[in-house]
């Protein structure tokens, strides 16, 4: 299966798209959550990013964060949280 897809059984010809905020694990027999600090970048299309789609979730950009798993967007840091992070 291409990246972003998984299959229920090894060597199956049927590939299924991973749910939102998840990506296919290395063995592609399951989908796993995006980890905290990462997100599913909706601007990268599974179909058009590359022939196989993205292999994992994207890290949050500088000045943003994801404090939980399985996020589809990152949150913006406030001025107070930026000051305390140094």
PDB file with SEQRES, HELIX, SHEET and CRYST1 records, atoms N, CA, C and O in Angstrom:
SEQRES   1 A   86  UNK UNK UNK UNK UNK UNK UNK UNK UNK UNK UNK UNK UNK          
SEQRES   2 A   86  UNK UNK UNK UNK UNK UNK UNK UNK UNK UNK UNK UNK UNK          
SEQRES   3 A   86  UNK UNK UNK UNK UNK UNK UNK UNK UNK UNK UNK UNK UNK          
SEQRES   4 A   86  UNK UNK UNK UNK UNK UNK UNK UNK UNK UNK UNK UNK UNK          
SEQRES   5 A   86  UNK UNK UNK UNK UNK UNK UNK UNK UNK UNK UNK UNK UNK          
SEQRES   6 A   86  UNK UNK UNK UNK UNK UNK UNK UNK UNK UNK UNK UNK UNK          
SEQRES   7 A   86  UNK UNK UNK UNK UNK UNK UNK UNK                              
HELIX    1 AA1 UNK A   79  UNK A   84  1                                   6    
SHEET    1 AA1 2 UNK A   5  UNK A   6  0                                        
SHEET    2 AA1 2 UNK A  16  UNK A  17 -1                                        
SHEET    1 AA2 2 UNK A  22  UNK A  24  0                                        
SHEET    2 AA2 2 UNK A  31  UNK A  33 -1                                        
SHEET    1 AA3 2 UNK A  38  UNK A  39  0                                        
SHEET    2 AA3 2 UNK A  58  UNK A  59 -1                                        
SHEET    1 AA4 2 UNK A  64  UNK A  65  0                                        
SHEET    2 AA4 2 UNK A  75  UNK A  76 -1                                        
CRYST1    1.000    1.000    1.000  90.00  90.00  90.00 P 1           1          
ATOM      1  N   UNK A   1       0.847  -1.188   0.000  1.00  0.00           N  
ATOM      2  CA  UNK A   1       0.000   0.000   0.000  1.00  0.00           C  
ATOM      3  C   UNK A   1       0.890   1.249   0.000  1.00  0.00           C  
ATOM      4  O   UNK A   1       1.988   1.236   0.556  1.00  0.00           O  
ATOM      5  N   UNK A   2       0.408   2.316  -0.624  1.00  0.00           N  
ATOM      6  CA  UNK A   2       1.163   3.572  -0.574  1.00  0.00           C  
ATOM      7  C   UNK A   2       1.089   4.188   0.821  1.00  0.00           C  
ATOM      8  O   UNK A   2       0.268   3.781   1.643  1.00  0.00           O  
ATOM      9  N   UNK A   3       1.950   5.171   1.083  1.00  0.00           N  
ATOM     10  CA  UNK A   3       1.920   5.864   2.374  1.00  0.00           C  
ATOM     11  C   UNK A   3       0.540   6.463   2.598  1.00  0.00           C  
ATOM     12  O   UNK A   3      -0.104   6.934   1.660  1.00  0.00           O  
ATOM     13  N   UNK A   4       0.091   6.442   3.851  1.00  0.00           N  
ATOM     14  CA  UNK A   4      -1.220   6.966   4.194  1.00  0.00           C  
ATOM     15  C   UNK A   4      -2.330   5.934   4.088  1.00  0.00           C  
ATOM     16  O   UNK A   4      -3.482   6.219   4.414  1.00  0.00           O  
ATOM     17  N   UNK A   5      -1.984   4.734   3.634  1.00  0.00           N  
ATOM     18  CA  UNK A   5      -2.946   3.645   3.492  1.00  0.00           C  
ATOM     19  C   UNK A   5      -2.458   2.427   4.263  1.00  0.00           C  
ATOM     20  O   UNK A   5      -1.261   2.283   4.515  1.00  0.00           O  
ATOM     21  N   UNK A   6      -3.376   1.561   4.632  1.00  0.00           N  
ATOM     22  CA  UNK A   6      -3.031   0.344   5.361  1.00  0.00           C  
ATOM     23  C   UNK A   6      -3.887  -0.787   4.838  1.00  0.00           C  
ATOM     24  O   UNK A   6      -4.841  -0.568   4.091  1.00  0.00           O  
ATOM     25  N   UNK A   7      -3.535  -2.009   5.240  1.00  0.00           N  
ATOM     26  CA  UNK A   7      -4.323  -3.174   4.851  1.00  0.00           C  
ATOM     27  C   UNK A   7      -4.560  -4.063   6.061  1.00  0.00           C  
ATOM     28  O   UNK A   7      -3.719  -4.152   6.956  1.00  0.00           O  
ATOM     29  N   UNK A   8      -5.707  -4.716   6.078  1.00  0.00           N  
ATOM     30  CA  UNK A   8      -6.072  -5.545   7.226  1.00  0.00           C  
ATOM     31  C   UNK A   8      -5.256  -6.825   7.301  1.00  0.00           C  
ATOM     32  O   UNK A   8      -5.021  -7.344   8.392  1.00  0.00           O  
ATOM     33  N   UNK A   9      -4.829  -7.333   6.177  1.00  0.00           N  
ATOM     34  CA  UNK A   9      -4.064  -8.583   6.140  1.00  0.00           C  
ATOM     35  C   UNK A   9      -2.829  -8.406   5.276  1.00  0.00           C  
ATOM     36  O   UNK A   9      -2.868  -7.693   4.272  1.00  0.00           O  
ATOM     37  N   UNK A  10      -1.741  -9.045   5.656  1.00  0.00           N  
ATOM     38  CA  UNK A  10      -0.520  -9.006   4.861  1.00  0.00           C  
ATOM     39  C   UNK A  10      -0.802  -9.526   3.456  1.00  0.00           C  
ATOM     40  O   UNK A  10      -1.512 -10.516   3.276  1.00  0.00           O  
ATOM     41  N   UNK A  11      -0.241  -8.850   2.473  1.00  0.00           N  
ATOM     42  CA  UNK A  11      -0.366  -9.202   1.053  1.00  0.00           C  
ATOM     43  C   UNK A  11      -1.781  -9.068   0.513  1.00  0.00           C  
ATOM     44  O   UNK A  11      -2.086  -9.620  -0.544  1.00  0.00           O  
ATOM     45  N   UNK A  12      -2.639  -8.358   1.202  1.00  0.00           N  
ATOM     46  CA  UNK A  12      -3.984  -8.100   0.704  1.00  0.00           C  
ATOM     47  C   UNK A  12      -3.888  -7.131  -0.475  1.00  0.00           C  
ATOM     48  O   UNK A  12      -2.962  -6.322  -0.526  1.00  0.00           O  
ATOM     49  N   UNK A  13      -4.805  -7.195  -1.401  1.00  0.00           N  
ATOM     50  CA  UNK A  13      -4.808  -6.242  -2.509  1.00  0.00           C  
ATOM     51  C   UNK A  13      -5.690  -5.033  -2.206  1.00  0.00           C  
ATOM     52  O   UNK A  13      -5.745  -4.086  -2.991  1.00  0.00           O  
ATOM     53  N   UNK A  14      -6.376  -5.067  -1.074  1.00  0.00           N  
ATOM     54  CA  UNK A  14      -7.275  -3.994  -0.667  1.00  0.00           C  
ATOM     55  C   UNK A  14      -6.564  -3.063   0.318  1.00  0.00           C  
ATOM     56  O   UNK A  14      -6.214  -3.482   1.421  1.00  0.00           O  
ATOM     57  N   UNK A  15      -6.352  -1.815  -0.071  1.00  0.00           N  
ATOM     58  CA  UNK A  15      -5.729  -0.821   0.808  1.00  0.00           C  
ATOM     59  C   UNK A  15      -6.786   0.176   1.258  1.00  0.00           C  
ATOM     60  O   UNK A  15      -7.643   0.582   0.473  1.00  0.00           O  
ATOM     61  N   UNK A  16      -6.719   0.570   2.530  1.00  0.00           N  
ATOM     62  CA  UNK A  16      -7.678   1.513   3.100  1.00  0.00           C  
ATOM     63  C   UNK A  16      -6.954   2.778   3.534  1.00  0.00           C  
ATOM     64  O   UNK A  16      -5.835   2.721   4.046  1.00  0.00           O  
ATOM     65  N   UNK A  17      -7.600   3.918   3.327  1.00  0.00           N  
ATOM     66  CA  UNK A  17      -7.041   5.202   3.728  1.00  0.00           C  
ATOM     67  C   UNK A  17      -7.068   5.326   5.248  1.00  0.00           C  
ATOM     68  O   UNK A  17      -8.076   5.006   5.877  1.00  0.00           O  
ATOM     69  N   UNK A  18      -5.970   5.786   5.839  1.00  0.00           N  
ATOM     70  CA  UNK A  18      -5.941   6.003   7.289  1.00  0.00           C  
ATOM     71  C   UNK A  18      -6.902   7.125   7.656  1.00  0.00           C  
ATOM     72  O   UNK A  18      -7.103   8.053   6.871  1.00  0.00           O  
ATOM     73  N   UNK A  19      -7.500   7.047   8.849  1.00  0.00           N  
ATOM     74  CA  UNK A  19      -8.384   8.117   9.315  1.00  0.00           C  
ATOM     75  C   UNK A  19      -7.611   9.426   9.515  1.00  0.00           C  
ATOM     76  O   UNK A  19      -6.380   9.431   9.544  1.00  0.00           O  
ATOM     77  N   UNK A  20      -8.335  10.512   9.649  1.00  0.00           N  
ATOM     78  CA  UNK A  20      -7.749  11.825   9.870  1.00  0.00           C  
ATOM     79  C   UNK A  20      -6.833  11.813  11.091  1.00  0.00           C  
ATOM     80  O   UNK A  20      -7.140  11.177  12.098  1.00  0.00           O  
ATOM     81  N   UNK A  21      -5.699  12.525  10.995  1.00  0.00           N  
ATOM     82  CA  UNK A  21      -4.695  12.673  12.063  1.00  0.00           C  
ATOM     83  C   UNK A  21      -3.983  11.369  12.396  1.00  0.00           C  
ATOM     84  O   UNK A  21      -3.455  11.216  13.498  1.00  0.00           O  
ATOM     85  N   UNK A  22      -3.963  10.437  11.462  1.00  0.00           N  
ATOM     86  CA  UNK A  22      -3.227   9.186  11.624  1.00  0.00           C  
ATOM     87  C   UNK A  22      -2.432   8.923  10.357  1.00  0.00           C  
ATOM     88  O   UNK A  22      -2.759   9.450   9.293  1.00  0.00           O  
ATOM     89  N   UNK A  23      -1.393   8.113  10.466  1.00  0.00           N  
ATOM     90  CA  UNK A  23      -0.637   7.711   9.291  1.00  0.00           C  
ATOM     91  C   UNK A  23      -0.334   6.234   9.394  1.00  0.00           C  
ATOM     92  O   UNK A  23      -0.423   5.649  10.473  1.00  0.00           O  
ATOM     93  N   UNK A  24       0.021   5.635   8.286  1.00  0.00           N  
ATOM     94  CA  UNK A  24       0.265   4.196   8.269  1.00  0.00           C  
ATOM     95  C   UNK A  24       1.572   3.883   8.981  1.00  0.00           C  
ATOM     96  O   UNK A  24       2.597   4.517   8.731  1.00  0.00           O  
ATOM     97  N   UNK A  25       1.523   2.907   9.862  1.00  0.00           N  
ATOM     98  CA  UNK A  25       2.720   2.450  10.558  1.00  0.00           C  
ATOM     99  C   UNK A  25       3.663   1.797   9.552  1.00  0.00           C  
ATOM    100  O   UNK A  25       3.269   1.504   8.423  1.00  0.00           O  
ATOM    101  N   UNK A  26       4.894   1.573   9.960  1.00  0.00           N  
ATOM    102  CA  UNK A  26       5.910   1.035   9.057  1.00  0.00           C  
ATOM    103  C   UNK A  26       5.468  -0.255   8.372  1.00  0.00           C  
ATOM    104  O   UNK A  26       5.760  -0.464   7.194  1.00  0.00           O  
ATOM    105  N   UNK A  27       4.773  -1.108   9.095  1.00  0.00           N  
ATOM    106  CA  UNK A  27       4.337  -2.377   8.502  1.00  0.00           C  
ATOM    107  C   UNK A  27       3.065  -2.224   7.675  1.00  0.00           C  
ATOM    108  O   UNK A  27       2.642  -3.156   6.992  1.00  0.00           O  
ATOM    109  N   UNK A  28       2.457  -1.033   7.742  1.00  0.00           N  
ATOM    110  CA  UNK A  28       1.233  -0.711   7.003  1.00  0.00           C  
ATOM    111  C   UNK A  28       0.078  -1.657   7.289  1.00  0.00           C  
ATOM    112  O   UNK A  28      -0.838  -1.784   6.477  1.00  0.00           O  
ATOM    113  N   UNK A  29       0.116  -2.323   8.438  1.00  0.00           N  
ATOM    114  CA  UNK A  29      -0.989  -3.175   8.855  1.00  0.00           C  
ATOM    115  C   UNK A  29      -1.869  -2.466   9.877  1.00  0.00           C  
ATOM    116  O   UNK A  29      -2.815  -3.045  10.412  1.00  0.00           O  
ATOM    117  N   UNK A  30      -1.542  -1.207  10.137  1.00  0.00           N  
ATOM    118  CA  UNK A  30      -2.357  -0.400  11.038  1.00  0.00           C  
ATOM    119  C   UNK A  30      -2.020   1.065  10.814  1.00  0.00           C  
ATOM    120  O   UNK A  30      -1.019   1.399  10.181  1.00  0.00           O  
ATOM    121  N   UNK A  31      -2.872   1.930  11.342  1.00  0.00           N  
ATOM    122  CA  UNK A  31      -2.613   3.364  11.321  1.00  0.00           C  
ATOM    123  C   UNK A  31      -2.357   3.804  12.754  1.00  0.00           C  
ATOM    124  O   UNK A  31      -2.966   3.285  13.689  1.00  0.00           O  
ATOM    125  N   UNK A  32      -1.462   4.755  12.919  1.00  0.00           N  
ATOM    126  CA  UNK A  32      -1.131   5.242  14.256  1.00  0.00           C  
ATOM    127  C   UNK A  32      -1.391   6.743  14.327  1.00  0.00           C  
ATOM    128  O   UNK A  32      -1.377   7.430  13.306  1.00  0.00           O  
ATOM    129  N   UNK A  33      -1.628   7.248  15.537  1.00  0.00           N  
ATOM    130  CA  UNK A  33      -1.877   8.670  15.749  1.00  0.00           C  
ATOM    131  C   UNK A  33      -0.647   9.498  15.450  1.00  0.00           C  
ATOM    132  O   UNK A  33       0.481   9.043  15.640  1.00  0.00           O  
ATOM    133  N   UNK A  34      -0.868  10.719  14.978  1.00  0.00           N  
ATOM    134  CA  UNK A  34       0.208  11.700  14.950  1.00  0.00           C  
ATOM    135  C   UNK A  34       0.588  11.955  16.411  1.00  0.00           C  
ATOM    136  O   UNK A  34      -0.292  12.086  17.263  1.00  0.00           O  
ATOM    137  N   UNK A  35       1.872  12.025  16.704  1.00  0.00           N  
ATOM    138  CA  UNK A  35       2.338  12.269  18.070  1.00  0.00           C  
ATOM    139  C   UNK A  35       2.169  13.733  18.438  1.00  0.00           C  
ATOM    140  O   UNK A  35       2.040  14.589  17.563  1.00  0.00           O  
ATOM    141  N   UNK A  36       2.169  14.021  19.738  1.00  0.00           N  
ATOM    142  CA  UNK A  36       2.143  15.417  20.156  1.00  0.00           C  
ATOM    143  C   UNK A  36       3.373  16.101  19.543  1.00  0.00           C  
ATOM    144  O   UNK A  36       4.430  15.486  19.404  1.00  0.00           O  
ATOM    145  N   UNK A  37       3.220  17.358  19.187  1.00  0.00           N  
ATOM    146  CA  UNK A  37       4.292  18.092  18.498  1.00  0.00           C  
ATOM    147  C   UNK A  37       4.214  17.954  16.981  1.00  0.00           C  
ATOM    148  O   UNK A  37       4.964  18.606  16.255  1.00  0.00           O  
ATOM    149  N   UNK A  38       3.297  17.096  16.500  1.00  0.00           N  
ATOM    150  CA  UNK A  38       3.110  16.916  15.062  1.00  0.00           C  
ATOM    151  C   UNK A  38       1.628  16.987  14.716  1.00  0.00           C  
ATOM    152  O   UNK A  38       0.775  16.965  15.603  1.00  0.00           O  
ATOM    153  N   UNK A  39       1.330  17.073  13.433  1.00  0.00           N  
ATOM    154  CA  UNK A  39      -0.056  17.141  12.982  1.00  0.00           C  
ATOM    155  C   UNK A  39      -0.153  16.591  11.572  1.00  0.00           C  
ATOM    156  O   UNK A  39       0.854  16.452  10.878  1.00  0.00           O  
ATOM    157  N   UNK A  40      -1.372  16.279  11.153  1.00  0.00           N  
ATOM    158  CA  UNK A  40      -1.591  15.870   9.769  1.00  0.00           C  
ATOM    159  C   UNK A  40      -1.750  17.137   8.946  1.00  0.00           C  
ATOM    160  O   UNK A  40      -2.740  17.855   9.085  1.00  0.00           O  
ATOM    161  N   UNK A  41      -0.791  17.406   8.103  1.00  0.00           N  
ATOM    162  CA  UNK A  41      -0.788  18.614   7.287  1.00  0.00           C  
ATOM    163  C   UNK A  41      -1.795  18.461   6.159  1.00  0.00           C  
ATOM    164  O   UNK A  41      -1.528  17.765   5.179  1.00  0.00           O  
ATOM    165  N   UNK A  42      -2.952  19.105   6.288  1.00  0.00           N  
ATOM    166  CA  UNK A  42      -4.017  18.991   5.298  1.00  0.00           C  
ATOM    167  C   UNK A  42      -3.658  19.652   3.977  1.00  0.00           C  
ATOM    168  O   UNK A  42      -4.317  19.400   2.969  1.00  0.00           O  
ATOM    169  N   UNK A  43      -2.613  20.506   3.958  1.00  0.00           N  
ATOM    170  CA  UNK A  43      -2.215  21.127   2.695  1.00  0.00           C  
ATOM    171  C   UNK A  43      -1.423  20.159   1.829  1.00  0.00           C  
ATOM    172  O   UNK A  43      -1.240  20.399   0.635  1.00  0.00           O  
ATOM    173  N   UNK A  44      -0.950  19.062   2.424  1.00  0.00           N  
ATOM    174  CA  UNK A  44      -0.252  18.031   1.662  1.00  0.00           C  
ATOM    175  C   UNK A  44      -1.257  16.944   1.349  1.00  0.00           C  
ATOM    176  O   UNK A  44      -1.693  16.218   2.243  1.00  0.00           O  
ATOM    177  N   UNK A  45      -1.616  16.832   0.116  1.00  0.00           N  
ATOM    178  CA  UNK A  45      -2.590  15.821  -0.287  1.00  0.00           C  
ATOM    179  C   UNK A  45      -1.914  14.464  -0.365  1.00  0.00           C  
ATOM    180  O   UNK A  45      -0.815  14.345  -0.906  1.00  0.00           O  
ATOM    181  N   UNK A  46      -2.569  13.433   0.176  1.00  0.00           N  
ATOM    182  CA  UNK A  46      -2.035  12.078   0.059  1.00  0.00           C  
ATOM    183  C   UNK A  46      -1.843  11.715  -1.411  1.00  0.00           C  
ATOM    184  O   UNK A  46      -0.893  11.013  -1.760  1.00  0.00           O  
ATOM    185  N   UNK A  47      -2.728  12.183  -2.260  1.00  0.00           N  
ATOM    186  CA  UNK A  47      -2.687  11.794  -3.660  1.00  0.00           C  
ATOM    187  C   UNK A  47      -1.655  12.577  -4.461  1.00  0.00           C  
ATOM    188  O   UNK A  47      -1.096  12.042  -5.418  1.00  0.00           O  
ATOM    189  N   UNK A  48      -1.384  13.838  -4.093  1.00  0.00           N  
ATOM    190  CA  UNK A  48      -0.514  14.663  -4.931  1.00  0.00           C  
ATOM    191  C   UNK A  48       0.837  14.997  -4.313  1.00  0.00           C  
ATOM    192  O   UNK A  48       1.690  15.549  -5.009  1.00  0.00           O  
ATOM    193  N   UNK A  49       1.073  14.692  -3.042  1.00  0.00           N  
ATOM    194  CA  UNK A  49       2.357  15.017  -2.409  1.00  0.00           C  
ATOM    195  C   UNK A  49       3.497  14.316  -3.124  1.00  0.00           C  
ATOM    196  O   UNK A  49       4.518  14.935  -3.424  1.00  0.00           O  
ATOM    197  N   UNK A  50       3.338  13.073  -3.390  1.00  0.00           N  
ATOM    198  CA  UNK A  50       4.300  12.256  -4.125  1.00  0.00           C  
ATOM    199  C   UNK A  50       3.542  11.013  -4.550  1.00  0.00           C  
ATOM    200  O   UNK A  50       2.395  10.826  -4.143  1.00  0.00           O  
ATOM    201  N   UNK A  51       4.148  10.168  -5.350  1.00  0.00           N  
ATOM    202  CA  UNK A  51       3.423   8.961  -5.737  1.00  0.00           C  
ATOM    203  C   UNK A  51       2.959   8.128  -4.547  1.00  0.00           C  
ATOM    204  O   UNK A  51       1.962   7.412  -4.647  1.00  0.00           O  
ATOM    205  N   UNK A  52       3.667   8.210  -3.426  1.00  0.00           N  
ATOM    206  CA  UNK A  52       3.312   7.422  -2.258  1.00  0.00           C  
ATOM    207  C   UNK A  52       2.731   8.242  -1.118  1.00  0.00           C  
ATOM    208  O   UNK A  52       2.445   7.687  -0.057  1.00  0.00           O  
ATOM    209  N   UNK A  53       2.550   9.537  -1.300  1.00  0.00           N  
ATOM    210  CA  UNK A  53       2.023  10.374  -0.226  1.00  0.00           C  
ATOM    211  C   UNK A  53       3.045  10.561   0.888  1.00  0.00           C  
ATOM    212  O   UNK A  53       4.109   9.943   0.851  1.00  0.00           O  
ATOM    213  N   UNK A  54       2.747  11.395   1.876  1.00  0.00           N  
ATOM    214  CA  UNK A  54       3.674  11.602   2.987  1.00  0.00           C  
ATOM    215  C   UNK A  54       3.756  10.354   3.864  1.00  0.00           C  
ATOM    216  O   UNK A  54       2.775   9.625   4.008  1.00  0.00           O  
ATOM    217  N   UNK A  55       4.907  10.116   4.439  1.00  0.00           N  
ATOM    218  CA  UNK A  55       5.128   8.912   5.234  1.00  0.00           C  
ATOM    219  C   UNK A  55       4.738   9.078   6.694  1.00  0.00           C  
ATOM    220  O   UNK A  55       4.588   8.085   7.406  1.00  0.00           O  
ATOM    221  N   UNK A  56       4.572  10.297   7.148  1.00  0.00           N  
ATOM    222  CA  UNK A  56       4.263  10.503   8.557  1.00  0.00           C  
ATOM    223  C   UNK A  56       3.617  11.867   8.747  1.00  0.00           C  
ATOM    224  O   UNK A  56       3.367  12.584   7.778  1.00  0.00           O  
ATOM    225  N   UNK A  57       3.352  12.216   9.977  1.00  0.00           N  
ATOM    226  CA  UNK A  57       2.778  13.521  10.297  1.00  0.00           C  
ATOM    227  C   UNK A  57       3.884  14.575  10.247  1.00  0.00           C  
ATOM    228  O   UNK A  57       5.067  14.257  10.374  1.00  0.00           O  
ATOM    229  N   UNK A  58       3.486  15.819  10.063  1.00  0.00           N  
ATOM    230  CA  UNK A  58       4.439  16.927   9.956  1.00  0.00           C  
ATOM    231  C   UNK A  58       4.690  17.548  11.323  1.00  0.00           C  
ATOM    232  O   UNK A  58       3.776  17.625  12.143  1.00  0.00           O  
ATOM    233  N   UNK A  59       5.933  17.999  11.582  1.00  0.00           N  
ATOM    234  CA  UNK A  59       6.186  18.695  12.843  1.00  0.00           C  
ATOM    235  C   UNK A  59       5.503  20.060  12.830  1.00  0.00           C  
ATOM    236  O   UNK A  59       5.346  20.671  11.773  1.00  0.00           O  
ATOM    237  N   UNK A  60       5.100  20.531  14.000  1.00  0.00           N  
ATOM    238  CA  UNK A  60       4.494  21.856  14.098  1.00  0.00           C  
ATOM    239  C   UNK A  60       5.528  22.916  13.701  1.00  0.00           C  
ATOM    240  O   UNK A  60       6.708  22.785  14.027  1.00  0.00           O  
ATOM    241  N   UNK A  61       5.088  23.960  13.001  1.00  0.00           N  
ATOM    242  CA  UNK A  61       6.009  25.041  12.640  1.00  0.00           C  
ATOM    243  C   UNK A  61       6.492  25.792  13.881  1.00  0.00           C  
ATOM    244  O   UNK A  61       5.880  25.703  14.945  1.00  0.00           O  
ATOM    245  N   UNK A  62       7.571  26.517  13.740  1.00  0.00           N  
ATOM    246  CA  UNK A  62       8.104  27.336  14.825  1.00  0.00           C  
ATOM    247  C   UNK A  62       7.029  28.291  15.325  1.00  0.00           C  
ATOM    248  O   UNK A  62       6.346  28.937  14.531  1.00  0.00           O  
ATOM    249  N   UNK A  63       6.883  28.379  16.642  1.00  0.00           N  
ATOM    250  CA  UNK A  63       5.893  29.261  17.246  1.00  0.00           C  
ATOM    251  C   UNK A  63       4.529  28.615  17.412  1.00  0.00           C  
ATOM    252  O   UNK A  63       3.578  29.264  17.847  1.00  0.00           O  
ATOM    253  N   UNK A  64       4.429  27.317  17.061  1.00  0.00           N  
ATOM    254  CA  UNK A  64       3.177  26.595  17.221  1.00  0.00           C  
ATOM    255  C   UNK A  64       3.452  25.269  17.938  1.00  0.00           C  
ATOM    256  O   UNK A  64       4.595  24.820  18.017  1.00  0.00           O  
ATOM    257  N   UNK A  65       2.393  24.656  18.456  1.00  0.00           N  
ATOM    258  CA  UNK A  65       2.552  23.411  19.187  1.00  0.00           C  
ATOM    259  C   UNK A  65       1.298  22.552  19.070  1.00  0.00           C  
ATOM    260  O   UNK A  65       0.218  23.050  18.755  1.00  0.00           O  
ATOM    261  N   UNK A  66       1.453  21.277  19.323  1.00  0.00           N  
ATOM    262  CA  UNK A  66       0.339  20.329  19.443  1.00  0.00           C  
ATOM    263  C   UNK A  66       0.585  19.577  20.739  1.00  0.00           C  
ATOM    264  O   UNK A  66       1.503  18.762  20.824  1.00  0.00           O  
ATOM    265  N   UNK A  67      -0.226  19.846  21.738  1.00  0.00           N  
ATOM    266  CA  UNK A  67       0.003  19.269  23.062  1.00  0.00           C  
ATOM    267  C   UNK A  67      -0.689  17.927  23.266  1.00  0.00           C  
ATOM    268  O   UNK A  67      -0.641  17.363  24.358  1.00  0.00           O  
ATOM    269  N   UNK A  68      -1.336  17.412  22.216  1.00  0.00           N  
ATOM    270  CA  UNK A  68      -2.001  16.117  22.295  1.00  0.00           C  
ATOM    271  C   UNK A  68      -1.706  15.322  21.025  1.00  0.00           C  
ATOM    272  O   UNK A  68      -1.284  15.884  20.015  1.00  0.00           O  
ATOM    273  N   UNK A  69      -1.927  14.031  21.085  1.00  0.00           N  
ATOM    274  CA  UNK A  69      -1.799  13.184  19.901  1.00  0.00           C  
ATOM    275  C   UNK A  69      -2.997  13.398  18.986  1.00  0.00           C  
ATOM    276  O   UNK A  69      -4.014  13.953  19.400  1.00  0.00           O  
ATOM    277  N   UNK A  70      -2.870  12.956  17.745  1.00  0.00           N  
ATOM    278  CA  UNK A  70      -3.958  12.933  16.757  1.00  0.00           C  
ATOM    279  C   UNK A  70      -4.535  14.310  16.469  1.00  0.00           C  
ATOM    280  O   UNK A  70      -5.749  14.504  16.546  1.00  0.00           O  
ATOM    281  N   UNK A  71      -3.680  15.265  16.140  1.00  0.00           N  
ATOM    282  CA  UNK A  71      -4.130  16.618  15.815  1.00  0.00           C  
ATOM    283  C   UNK A  71      -4.074  16.859  14.312  1.00  0.00           C  
ATOM    284  O   UNK A  71      -3.210  16.316  13.624  1.00  0.00           O  
ATOM    285  N   UNK A  72      -4.986  17.667  13.808  1.00  0.00           N  
ATOM    286  CA  UNK A  72      -4.974  18.036  12.397  1.00  0.00           C  
ATOM    287  C   UNK A  72      -4.477  19.468  12.205  1.00  0.00           C  
ATOM    288  O   UNK A  72      -4.363  19.940  11.073  1.00  0.00           O  
ATOM    289  N   UNK A  73      -4.181  20.158  13.304  1.00  0.00           N  
ATOM    290  CA  UNK A  73      -3.587  21.496  13.221  1.00  0.00           C  
ATOM    291  C   UNK A  73      -2.826  21.766  14.511  1.00  0.00           C  
ATOM    292  O   UNK A  73      -3.082  21.148  15.544  1.00  0.00           O  
ATOM    293  N   UNK A  74      -1.897  22.692  14.429  1.00  0.00           N  
ATOM    294  CA  UNK A  74      -1.137  23.096  15.612  1.00  0.00           C  
ATOM    295  C   UNK A  74      -1.737  24.383  16.166  1.00  0.00           C  
ATOM    296  O   UNK A  74      -2.389  25.142  15.449  1.00  0.00           O  
ATOM    297  N   UNK A  75      -1.508  24.610  17.444  1.00  0.00           N  
ATOM    298  CA  UNK A  75      -1.990  25.813  18.113  1.00  0.00           C  
ATOM    299  C   UNK A  75      -0.883  26.855  18.106  1.00  0.00           C  
ATOM    300  O   UNK A  75       0.300  26.518  18.142  1.00  0.00           O  
ATOM    301  N   UNK A  76      -1.272  28.116  18.059  1.00  0.00           N  
ATOM    302  CA  UNK A  76      -0.294  29.194  18.115  1.00  0.00           C  
ATOM    303  C   UNK A  76       0.131  29.474  19.543  1.00  0.00           C  
ATOM    304  O   UNK A  76      -0.686  29.455  20.463  1.00  0.00           O  
ATOM    305  N   UNK A  77       1.413  29.731  19.718  1.00  0.00           N  
ATOM    306  CA  UNK A  77       1.915  30.092  21.044  1.00  0.00           C  
ATOM    307  C   UNK A  77       1.527  31.532  21.348  1.00  0.00           C  
ATOM    308  O   UNK A  77       1.495  32.377  20.454  1.00  0.00           O  
ATOM    309  N   UNK A  78       1.236  31.801  22.605  1.00  0.00           N  
ATOM    310  CA  UNK A  78       0.957  33.172  23.030  1.00  0.00           C  
ATOM    311  C   UNK A  78       2.271  33.835  23.420  1.00  0.00           C  
ATOM    312  O   UNK A  78       3.273  33.151  23.623  1.00  0.00           O  
ATOM    313  N   UNK A  79       2.275  35.142  23.524  1.00  0.00           N  
ATOM    314  CA  UNK A  79       3.493  35.864  23.905  1.00  0.00           C  
ATOM    315  C   UNK A  79       3.993  35.389  25.258  1.00  0.00           C  
ATOM    316  O   UNK A  79       5.203  35.271  25.455  1.00  0.00           O  
ATOM    317  N   UNK A  80       3.094  35.115  26.195  1.00  0.00           N  
ATOM    318  CA  UNK A  80       3.475  34.655  27.531  1.00  0.00           C  
ATOM    319  C   UNK A  80       4.149  33.290  27.456  1.00  0.00           C  
ATOM    320  O   UNK A  80       5.171  33.080  28.110  1.00  0.00           O  
ATOM    321  N   UNK A  81       3.602  32.351  26.671  1.00  0.00           N  
ATOM    322  CA  UNK A  81       4.210  31.021  26.600  1.00  0.00           C  
ATOM    323  C   UNK A  81       5.544  31.063  25.884  1.00  0.00           C  
ATOM    324  O   UNK A  81       6.419  30.251  26.185  1.00  0.00           O  
ATOM    325  N   UNK A  82       5.734  31.984  24.944  1.00  0.00           N  
ATOM    326  CA  UNK A  82       7.027  32.123  24.269  1.00  0.00           C  
ATOM    327  C   UNK A  82       8.083  32.626  25.240  1.00  0.00           C  
ATOM    328  O   UNK A  82       9.223  32.164  25.202  1.00  0.00           O  
ATOM    329  N   UNK A  83       7.723  33.565  26.110  1.00  0.00           N  
ATOM    330  CA  UNK A  83       8.674  34.109  27.086  1.00  0.00           C  
ATOM    331  C   UNK A  83       9.094  33.035  28.068  1.00  0.00           C  
ATOM    332  O   UNK A  83      10.276  32.940  28.401  1.00  0.00           O  
ATOM    333  N   UNK A  84       8.152  32.216  28.544  1.00  0.00           N  
ATOM    334  CA  UNK A  84       8.470  31.198  29.536  1.00  0.00           C  
ATOM    335  C   UNK A  84       9.198  29.985  28.953  1.00  0.00           C  
ATOM    336  O   UNK A  84       9.740  29.176  29.706  1.00  0.00           O  
ATOM    337  N   UNK A  85       9.219  29.847  27.641  1.00  0.00           N  
ATOM    338  CA  UNK A  85       9.875  28.681  27.066  1.00  0.00           C  
ATOM    339  C   UNK A  85      11.388  28.850  26.972  1.00  0.00           C  
ATOM    340  O   UNK A  85      12.097  27.889  26.674  1.00  0.00           O  
ATOM    341  N   UNK A  86      11.894  30.061  27.222  1.00  0.00           N  
ATOM    342  CA  UNK A  86      13.341  30.270  27.121  1.00  0.00           C  
ATOM    343  C   UNK A  86      14.001  30.078  28.416  1.00  0.00           C  
ATOM    344  O   UNK A  86      15.220  30.214  28.514  1.00  0.00           O  
TER     345      UNK A  86                                                      
END                                                                             
